[in-house]
Amino acid sequence: MLEGHEIDTTDEGFLLDCNDWNESVANQLAVLSRIELTQQHWEIVFFIRDYYLMYKHLPNSRVFIKAIKKAMGDEKGNSRYLHKLFPQGPLKYACKIAGLPKPPTCL
């Protein structure tokens, strides 16, 4: 329940309808995932949302990192940086907070 609206999620907390997403929902999903969102997190969240909307699918982890590297440079396009932001799994948790489906390559 957020702002008076019931938001349906999977058992793992992924939105069932990505159209329910907004920044307030993202903040709540982050709290539930024990992640305190910073500007660096938002940059990755918006990146993966744009990627999904453009390509209509989610990348695997390797493609995700390469795409970030191409768009944002070496400093951000590497697994160490992304794991600092999302320690339990960069692709999985970026997608969850972005309101996207669980990537098929994530456990």
C-alpha positions as semicolon CSV with decimal commas, in nm:
position;residue;x (nm);y (nm);z (nm)
1;M;0,000;0,000;0,000
2;L;0,149;0,333;-0,105
3;E;-0,013;0,675;-0,111
4;G;-0,355;0,512;-0,070
5;H;-0,307;0,272;-0,361
6;E;-0,247;-0,099;-0,341
7;I;0,056;-0,198;-0,546
8;D;0,071;-0,565;-0,647
9;T;0,408;-0,738;-0,631
10;T;0,549;-1,086;-0,673
11;D;0,656;-1,288;-0,371
12;E;1,005;-1,140;-0,420
13;G;0,880;-0,780;-0,429
14;F;0,891;-0,709;-0,803
15;L;0,602;-0,502;-0,937
16;L;0,348;-0,701;-1,134
17;D;0,268;-0,395;-1,345
18;C;0,561;-0,164;-1,427
19;N;0,306;0,112;-1,493
20;D;0,250;0,130;-1,115
21;W;0,604;0,265;-1,080
22;N;0,697;0,616;-0,979
23;E;0,973;0,760;-0,762
24;S;0,767;0,716;-0,444
25;V;0,718;0,349;-0,525
26;A;1,091;0,319;-0,600
27;N;1,175;0,470;-0,261
28;Q;0,945;0,222;-0,087
29;L;1,091;-0,071;-0,279
30;A;1,439;0,047;-0,182
31;V;1,343;0,068;0,186
32;L;1,203;-0,285;0,171
33;S;1,531;-0,395;0,009
34;R;1,734;-0,210;0,276
35;I;1,890;0,025;0,024
36;E;1,920;0,397;0,088
37;L;1,890;0,561;-0,251
38;T;2,148;0,819;-0,351
39;Q;2,190;1,011;-0,676
40;Q;2,421;0,731;-0,794
41;H;2,144;0,474;-0,738
42;W;1,891;0,687;-0,925
43;E;2,127;0,715;-1,220
44;I;2,137;0,335;-1,251
45;V;1,762;0,295;-1,186
46;F;1,672;0,542;-1,460
47;F;1,928;0,384;-1,692
48;I;1,779;0,034;-1,658
49;R;1,425;0,170;-1,701
50;D;1,526;0,347;-2,021
51;Y;1,705;0,034;-2,142
52;Y;1,397;-0,181;-2,078
53;L;1,161;0,065;-2,246
54;M;1,390;0,095;-2,547
55;Y;1,475;-0,272;-2,603
56;K;1,164;-0,438;-2,448
57;H;1,379;-0,688;-2,257
58;L;1,627;-0,698;-1,972
59;P;1,996;-0,766;-2,030
60;N;2,202;-1,027;-1,851
61;S;2,454;-0,896;-1,598
62;R;2,743;-0,879;-1,842
63;V;2,545;-0,681;-2,100
64;F;2,407;-0,458;-1,821
65;I;2,759;-0,365;-1,707
66;K;2,880;-0,311;-2,065
67;A;2,583;-0,087;-2,142
68;I;2,650;0,123;-1,832
69;K;3,018;0,144;-1,923
70;K;2,931;0,264;-2,273
71;A;2,682;0,522;-2,144
72;M;2,857;0,639;-1,824
73;G;3,222;0,543;-1,855
74;D;3,465;0,304;-1,690
75;E;3,418;0,447;-1,340
76;K;3,053;0,340;-1,325
77;G;3,051;0,058;-1,579
78;N;3,217;-0,203;-1,364
79;S;3,095;-0,466;-1,123
80;R;3,277;-0,323;-0,818
81;Y;3,100;0,011;-0,845
82;L;2,762;-0,151;-0,907
83;H;2,802;-0,395;-0,617
84;K;2,874;-0,104;-0,383
85;L;2,537;0,041;-0,480
86;F;2,345;-0,287;-0,488
87;P;2,541;-0,538;-0,274
88;Q;2,286;-0,819;-0,309
89;G;2,296;-0,808;-0,689
90;P;2,319;-0,499;-0,911
91;L;2,094;-0,611;-1,195
92;K;1,832;-0,777;-0,977
93;Y;1,795;-0,489;-0,731
94;A;1,824;-0,213;-0,990
95;C;1,537;-0,379;-1,177
96;K;1,332;-0,427;-0,860
97;I;1,366;-0,063;-0,756
98;A;1,302;0,048;-1,116
99;G;0,971;-0,137;-1,111
100;L;1,078;-0,384;-1,379
101;P;1,036;-0,762;-1,392
102;K;1,289;-0,990;-1,233
103;P;1,564;-1,053;-1,490
104;P;1,543;-1,412;-1,616
105;T;1,914;-1,464;-1,546
106;C;1,883;-1,377;-1,175
107;L;1,817;-1,638;-0,907
